[in-house]
């Protein structure tokens, strides 16, 4: 059986601090499809850390189910 790969998620604040941009920039990147994220059961946005290090000039590929 294939085990799913765990991906680390970050809060908006932590993600912004990690790449030294404002929260507004993170939200802009989210809206533009440049970052991958999930919503928690409580409705908070969590950014996948590995998506912060991708090139910003192209949207994230949503994959076959996106």
PyMOL commands that set and color helices and strands:
alter all, ss='L'
color gray80, all
select helices_A, chain A and resi 12-18+23-31+49-53
alter helices_A, ss='H'
color red, helices_A
select strands_A, chain A and resi 9-10+37-39+45-48
alter strands_A, ss='S'
color yellow, strands_A
deselect
rebuild
show_as cartoon
